[in-house]
Amino acid sequence: LGERQREALVEHVARVLDSLARGALAVLDAHFYSTLGLSFPQALAADPAMAYSEAAKVMPESMVRTVLRAVLRSLGADPEEIEAALEGLRAGDGSRFLELAARAVRDGIVKAGPGA
């Protein structure tokens, strides 16, 4: 993802989680800001596998997976793609997540600004 696409992904993830999982977003953002100086959506866009493992330090992994399932669904991923991306994240590989995010930008699900 380019910088503008990454910024659009951060805004999209923040909007989705603010509407669907505001409490989880608040907990995650507090932890991520205090430890990394980034919001959870920023960390997720920069390094999804690290964001997954770091999130699992502050909430049960099942909750992390539920939160990320909602994000992936909002990116237009189907159930099989969601589970594959989550398993990749669990194994330390964020490539599938980033592929789905790039597809969502390309398909106009996530709107990137001019020059993206």
N, CA, C and O of each residue as an XYZ file, in Angstrom:
464
protein
N       0.842     -1.199      0.000
C       0.000      0.000      0.000
C       0.873      1.244      0.000
O       1.880      1.317      0.705
N       0.469      2.224     -0.805
C       1.150      3.508     -0.784
C       0.729      4.299      0.451
O      -0.171      3.897      1.188
N       1.396      5.427      0.660
C       1.122      6.220      1.869
C      -0.332      6.691      1.939
O      -0.963      6.590      2.990
N      -0.859      7.198      0.840
C      -2.257      7.669      0.849
C      -3.224      6.501      1.041
O      -4.235      6.633      1.730
N      -2.914      5.371      0.438
C      -3.763      4.196      0.606
C      -3.728      3.728      2.058
O      -4.756      3.348      2.618
N      -2.542      3.758      2.666
C      -2.410      3.360      4.073
C      -3.207      4.311      4.964
O      -3.885      3.876      5.895
N      -3.121      5.618      4.673
C      -3.889      6.605      5.449
C      -5.390      6.345      5.316
O      -6.136      6.433      6.291
N      -5.821      6.022      4.091
C      -7.242      5.728      3.876
C      -7.652      4.479      4.649
O      -8.743      4.425      5.216
N      -6.776      3.476      4.671
C      -7.062      2.258      5.432
C      -7.169      2.571      6.922
O      -8.068      2.069      7.595
N      -6.265      3.392      7.440
C      -6.305      3.779      8.856
C      -7.640      4.453      9.176
O      -8.277      4.125     10.177
N      -8.061      5.391      8.331
C      -9.329      6.093      8.563
C     -10.508      5.128      8.493
O     -11.431      5.206      9.304
N     -10.472      4.224      7.529
C     -11.552      3.236      7.373
C     -11.649      2.340      8.609
O     -12.734      2.145      9.157
N     -10.510      1.796      9.043
C     -10.498      0.906     10.211
C     -10.983      1.659     11.446
O     -11.768      1.121     12.226
N     -10.532      2.884     11.630
C     -10.959      3.674     12.790
C     -12.476      3.893     12.769
O     -13.135      3.775     13.802
N     -13.030      4.212     11.588
C     -14.488      4.415     11.474
C     -15.254      3.136     11.787
O     -16.231      3.153     12.536
N     -14.803      2.028     11.207
C     -15.485      0.744     11.418
C     -15.470      0.378     12.893
O     -16.509      0.038     13.461
N     -14.306      0.444     13.514
C     -14.204      0.033     14.916
C     -14.900      1.018     15.848
O     -15.428      0.621     16.886
N     -14.904      2.302     15.486
C     -15.617      3.270     16.315
C     -17.108      2.970     16.322
O     -17.777      3.176     17.334
N     -17.636      2.482     15.197
C     -19.078      2.208     15.145
C     -19.433      0.814     15.658
O     -20.524      0.623     16.196
N     -18.538     -0.163     15.506
C     -18.876     -1.539     15.876
C     -18.256     -2.030     17.184
O     -18.799     -2.923     17.834
N     -17.131     -1.452     17.563
C     -16.404     -1.964     18.728
C     -15.667     -0.820     19.426
O     -14.454     -0.875     19.631
N     -16.428      0.215     19.786
C     -15.823      1.418     20.372
C     -15.011      1.106     21.635
O     -13.917      1.642     21.813
N     -15.532      0.254     22.497
C     -14.804     -0.080     23.727
C     -13.494     -0.788     23.436
O     -12.465     -0.471     24.032
N     -13.531     -1.744     22.523
C     -12.305     -2.467     22.152
C     -11.307     -1.502     21.528
O     -10.113     -1.574     21.819
N     -11.780     -0.600     20.672
C     -10.893      0.376     20.049
C     -10.241      1.257     21.110
O      -9.048      1.547     21.019
N     -10.998      1.682     22.104
C     -10.445      2.530     23.163
C      -9.347      1.800     23.932
O      -8.293      2.374     24.205
N      -9.589      0.546     24.278
C      -8.581     -0.248     25.004
C      -7.338     -0.431     24.142
O      -6.215     -0.235     24.608
N      -7.545     -0.806     22.886
C      -6.412     -1.034     21.992
C      -5.637      0.253     21.733
O      -4.407      0.258     21.781
N      -6.347      1.338     21.461
C      -5.656      2.602     21.211
C      -4.843      3.039     22.425
O      -3.710      3.495     22.271
N      -5.394      2.908     23.619
C      -4.654      3.295     24.827
C      -3.352      2.501     24.931
O      -2.297      3.065     25.218
N      -3.432      1.206     24.700
C      -2.235      0.360     24.775
C      -1.240      0.716     23.661
O      -0.047      0.877     23.919
N      -1.729      0.837     22.442
C      -0.835      1.092     21.311
C      -0.193      2.476     21.401
O       0.988      2.626     21.090
N      -0.955      3.489     21.823
C      -0.363      4.819     21.988
C       0.709      4.798     23.069
O       1.773      5.393     22.892
N       0.448      4.125     24.184
C       1.411      4.139     25.291
C       2.660      3.314     24.991
O       3.742      3.643     25.476
N       2.530      2.257     24.204
C       3.694      1.413     23.938
C       4.402      1.743     22.623
O       5.623      1.618     22.533
N       3.650      2.162     21.609
C       4.242      2.354     20.280
C       4.099      3.772     19.728
O       4.729      4.123     18.730
N       3.267      4.585     20.383
C       3.040      5.933     19.885
C       2.165      5.968     18.644
O       2.164      6.958     17.912
N       1.419      4.895     18.403
C       0.523      4.780     17.252
C      -0.855      4.362     17.729
O      -0.998      3.752     18.789
N      -1.867      4.695     16.940
C      -3.189      4.141     17.220
C      -3.211      2.688     16.751
O      -2.338      2.266     15.993
N      -4.200      1.928     17.200
C      -4.336      0.550     16.717
C      -4.522      0.516     15.204
O      -3.860     -0.283     14.543
N      -5.406      1.357     14.614
C      -5.531      1.327     13.155
C      -4.215      1.648     12.428
O      -3.924      1.057     11.388
N      -3.425      2.576     12.968
C      -2.136      2.895     12.349
C      -1.197      1.693     12.413
O      -0.525      1.373     11.433
N      -1.152      1.035     13.561
C      -0.288     -0.140     13.716
C      -0.754     -1.272     12.806
O       0.064     -1.973     12.211
N      -2.057     -1.447     12.699
C      -2.617     -2.508     11.858
C      -2.255     -2.281     10.391
O      -1.924     -3.231      9.682
N      -2.316     -1.040      9.936
C      -1.982     -0.728      8.548
C      -0.485     -0.852      8.283
O      -0.076     -1.216      7.180
N       0.329     -0.551      9.288
C       1.782     -0.593      9.112
C       2.336     -2.006      9.190
O       3.185     -2.394      8.387
N       1.852     -2.778     10.165
C       2.380     -4.132     10.386
C       1.275     -4.971     11.035
O       1.213     -5.087     12.259
N       0.411     -5.549     10.209
C      -0.751     -6.257     10.751
C      -0.401     -7.405     11.700
O      -1.098     -7.612     12.693
N       0.658     -8.149     11.413
C       1.012     -9.282     12.271
C       1.470     -8.799     13.650
O       1.113     -9.395     14.666
N       2.258     -7.723     13.686
C       2.680     -7.163     14.966
C       1.472     -6.622     15.723
O       1.367     -6.809     16.935
N       0.555     -5.949     15.013
C      -0.633     -5.396     15.664
C      -1.474     -6.514     16.274
O      -2.004     -6.363     17.374
N      -1.596     -7.627     15.571
C      -2.352     -8.782     16.075
C      -1.724     -9.300     17.369
O      -2.412     -9.466     18.376
N      -0.417     -9.554     17.337
C       0.217    -10.134     18.528
C       0.227     -9.151     19.692
O       0.087     -9.556     20.846
N       0.392     -7.864     19.400
C       0.386     -6.855     20.468
C      -1.019     -6.711     21.057
O      -1.170     -6.566     22.270
N      -2.044     -6.748     20.204
C      -3.427     -6.651     20.685
C      -3.760     -7.826     21.593
O      -4.495     -7.675     22.569
N      -3.215     -9.002     21.268
C      -3.490    -10.200     22.071
C      -2.844    -10.129     23.452
O      -3.124    -10.973     24.303
N      -1.992     -9.146     23.687
C      -1.405     -8.948     25.020
C      -2.366     -8.222     25.951
O      -2.233     -8.303     27.172
N      -3.352     -7.502     25.367
C      -4.241     -6.682     26.202
C      -5.690     -7.146     26.198
O      -6.503     -6.657     26.983
N      -6.015     -8.082     25.323
C      -7.359     -8.647     25.333
C      -7.280    -10.084     24.841
O      -6.325    -10.450     24.155
N      -8.266    -10.900     25.180
C      -8.231    -12.297     24.739
C      -8.118    -12.392     23.214
O      -8.697    -11.592     22.479
N      -7.364    -13.383     22.766
C      -7.175    -13.556     21.326
C      -8.507    -13.706     20.599
O      -8.651    -13.240     19.469
N      -9.477    -14.348     21.235
C     -10.789    -14.500     20.585
C     -11.419    -13.140     20.307
O     -12.087    -12.961     19.288
N     -11.211    -12.183     21.206
C     -11.755    -10.846     21.005
C     -10.987    -10.122     19.899
O     -11.586     -9.424     19.080
N      -9.671    -10.284     19.875
C      -8.865     -9.684     18.818
C      -9.349    -10.205     17.463
O      -9.519     -9.437     16.516
N      -9.566    -11.503     17.386
C     -10.026    -12.105     16.132
C     -11.419    -11.577     15.743
O     -11.683    -11.348     14.562
N     -12.292    -11.387     16.713
C     -13.628    -10.846     16.436
C     -13.525     -9.425     15.890
O     -14.204     -9.074     14.925
N     -12.682     -8.617     16.505
C     -12.484     -7.242     16.049
C     -11.935     -7.237     14.626
O     -12.417     -6.496     13.769
N     -10.932     -8.064     14.381
C     -10.327     -8.094     13.046
C     -11.260     -8.726     12.015
O     -11.213     -8.374     10.836
N     -12.091     -9.639     12.446
C     -13.094    -10.217     11.544
C     -14.017     -9.101     11.027
O     -14.340     -9.058      9.840
N     -14.436     -8.202     11.925
C     -15.293     -7.078     11.531
C     -14.562     -6.160     10.545
O     -15.154     -5.690      9.574
N     -13.289     -5.912     10.797
C     -12.496     -5.079      9.888
C     -12.408     -5.739      8.520
O     -12.647     -5.099      7.496
N     -12.065     -7.017      8.507
C     -11.915     -7.732      7.234
C     -13.240     -7.815      6.473
O     -13.263     -7.700      5.248
N     -14.322     -8.011      7.189
C     -15.641     -8.033      6.547
C     -15.929     -6.680      5.894
O     -16.483     -6.614      4.797
N     -15.547     -5.612      6.577
C     -15.772     -4.270      6.035
C     -14.920     -4.008      4.795
O     -15.215     -3.104      4.014
N     -13.867     -4.798      4.617
C     -13.004     -4.670      3.436
C     -13.520     -5.507      2.268
O     -12.907     -5.538      1.201
N     -14.641     -6.181      2.472
C     -15.237     -6.969      1.405
C     -14.734     -8.394      1.324
O     -14.994     -9.087      0.340
N     -14.015     -8.845      2.345
C     -13.486    -10.210      2.337
C     -14.601    -11.206      2.620
O     -15.513    -10.934      3.401
N     -14.514    -12.372      1.970
C     -15.492    -13.424      2.243
C     -15.005    -14.254      3.440
O     -13.852    -14.119      3.851
N     -15.861    -15.101      3.997
C     -15.487    -15.847      5.213
C     -14.201    -16.663      5.073
O     -13.404    -16.728      6.009
N     -13.997    -17.277      3.923
C     -12.778    -18.071      3.725
C     -11.534    -17.176      3.726
O     -10.511    -17.526      4.313
N     -11.632    -16.023      3.066
C     -10.514    -15.071      3.041
C     -10.230    -14.525      4.434
O      -9.074    -14.339      4.813
N     -11.292    -14.269      5.194
C     -11.133    -13.751      6.549
C     -10.371    -14.750      7.407
O      -9.416    -14.381      8.090
N     -10.783    -16.006      7.376
C     -10.111    -17.015      8.204
C      -8.664    -17.212      7.770
O      -7.789    -17.396      8.616
N      -8.397    -17.178      6.464
C      -7.022    -17.317      5.977
C      -6.160    -16.144      6.452
O      -5.016    -16.334      6.863
N      -6.718    -14.930      6.394
C      -5.976    -13.756      6.856
C      -5.719    -13.832      8.356
O      -4.621    -13.512      8.811
N      -6.719    -14.251      9.127
C      -6.548    -14.361     10.578
C      -5.512    -15.424     10.937
O      -4.706    -15.222     11.844
N      -5.529    -16.535     10.241
C      -4.526    -17.574     10.505
C      -3.132    -17.080     10.142
O      -2.162    -17.376     10.839
N      -3.034    -16.329      9.053
C      -1.749    -15.732      8.698
C      -1.258    -14.792      9.791
O      -0.090    -14.839     10.177
N      -2.149    -13.937     10.289
C      -1.771    -13.008     11.359
C      -1.320    -13.768     12.601
O      -0.331    -13.400     13.235
N      -2.038    -14.814     12.942
C      -1.672    -15.621     14.109
C      -0.270    -16.213     13.935
O       0.482    -16.340     14.901
N       0.070    -16.574     12.695
C       1.374    -17.168     12.393
C       2.465    -16.114     12.159
O       3.615    -16.456     11.885
N       2.098    -14.836     12.267
C       3.091    -13.777     12.102
C       3.231    -13.266     10.680
O       4.211    -12.597     10.354
N       2.257    -13.576      9.828
C       2.299    -13.167      8.422
C       1.124    -12.249      8.107
O      -0.026    -12.688      8.093
N       1.412    -10.981      7.855
C       0.356    -10.014      7.568
C       0.079     -9.820      6.092
O      -0.718     -8.958      5.724
N       0.724    -10.610      5.231
C       0.600    -10.375      3.787
C      -0.829    -10.542      3.274
O      -1.278     -9.753      2.442
N      -1.537    -11.538      3.748
C      -2.919    -11.755      3.266
C      -3.815    -10.597      3.681
O      -4.647    -10.144      2.895
N      -3.653    -10.116      4.906
C      -4.419     -8.956      5.372
C      -4.153     -7.762      4.454
O      -5.087     -7.087      4.022
N      -2.875     -7.504      4.159
C      -2.522     -6.358      3.322
C      -3.027     -6.531      1.891
O      -3.403     -5.548      1.253
N      -3.042     -7.759      1.377
C      -3.599     -8.014      0.044
C      -5.083     -7.672      0.012
O      -5.560     -7.054     -0.940
N      -5.813     -8.073      1.053
C      -7.250     -7.772      1.119
C      -7.481     -6.270      1.251
O      -8.426     -5.731      0.674
N      -6.621     -5.594      2.010
C      -6.738     -4.140      2.148
C      -6.467     -3.458      0.809
O      -7.183     -2.532      0.428
N      -5.436     -3.911      0.094
C      -5.108     -3.323     -1.210
C      -6.257     -3.539     -2.197
O      -6.590     -2.644     -2.974
N      -6.854     -4.721     -2.164
C      -7.995     -4.995     -3.048
C      -9.161     -4.069     -2.705
O      -9.839     -3.566     -3.601
N      -9.396     -3.844     -1.412
C     -10.493     -2.962     -0.996
C     -10.262     -1.538     -1.485
O     -11.212     -0.857     -1.872
N      -9.009     -1.080     -1.472
C      -8.697      0.249     -2.004
C      -8.927      0.249     -3.511
O      -9.575      1.149     -4.046
N      -8.400     -0.755     -4.186
C      -8.527     -0.855     -5.648
C     -10.005     -0.906     -6.077
O     -10.389     -0.312     -7.084
N     -10.825     -1.626     -5.292
C     -12.244     -1.777     -5.622
C     -13.102     -0.606     -5.139
O     -14.311     -0.590     -5.375
N     -12.496      0.365     -4.472
C     -13.236      1.536     -4.021
C     -13.984      1.353     -2.713
O     -14.762      2.221     -2.316
N     -13.757      0.228     -2.036
C     -14.391      0.012     -0.727
C     -13.757      0.943      0.304
O     -14.441      1.528      1.144
N     -12.431      1.064      0.217
C     -11.673      2.022      1.011
C     -11.270      3.123      0.052
O     -10.593      2.866     -0.943
N     -11.682      4.346      0.342
C     -11.433      5.473     -0.556
C     -10.117      6.152     -0.189
O      -9.971      6.709      0.899
N      -9.164      6.095     -1.116
C      -7.886      6.786     -0.933
C      -7.997      8.180     -1.546
O      -8.747      8.399     -2.497
N      -7.238      9.115     -0.983
C      -7.273     10.493     -1.468
C      -6.589     10.638     -2.814
O      -6.115      9.651     -3.376
N      -6.531     11.859     -3.342
C      -5.900     12.126     -4.639
C      -4.441     11.681     -4.631
O      -3.747     11.808     -3.622
N      -3.997     11.172     -5.741
C      -2.604     10.767     -5.874
C      -2.307      9.400     -5.310
O      -1.141      9.011     -5.238
N      -3.313      8.664     -4.912
C      -3.084      7.351     -4.300
C      -2.677      6.344     -5.357
O      -2.439      5.178     -5.039
